[in-house]
Amino acid sequence: MLILEHCKDQPVKLSASEARKLGGEIAGWTVFDDRIGKTFSFASNQETMNFANAVAWIASRQNHHPEMNISMNTCTLTWFTHSLAGLSRNDFICAAKVEALFLV
């Protein structure tokens, strides 16, 4: 399970088919242009900021950081591995951990 994994220091770039397969394991996320992304909607700006802070905590713990676009009631996350100019398993691990925020 991706959620139980931790990001690796030296990730390997995934093929397009590997990325699509892993993308299918995380509901609501879209694989596109060597990235994985999702937009989250919230009832208030405070909920949006709480979410952004939780994502920042996950990113810090995994030492793998997304692009974040934060507005009043939405936050769009895009994960990709900059050093590989594409997707690695790390991107899917972090997306799974973010998705788990909604399981509690």
Beta strands, then each sheet from edge to edge (+ up, - down):
strand 1: 30-32
strand 2: 35-41
strand 3: 67-70
strand 4: 74-79
sheet 1: 1+ 2- 4+ 3-
end
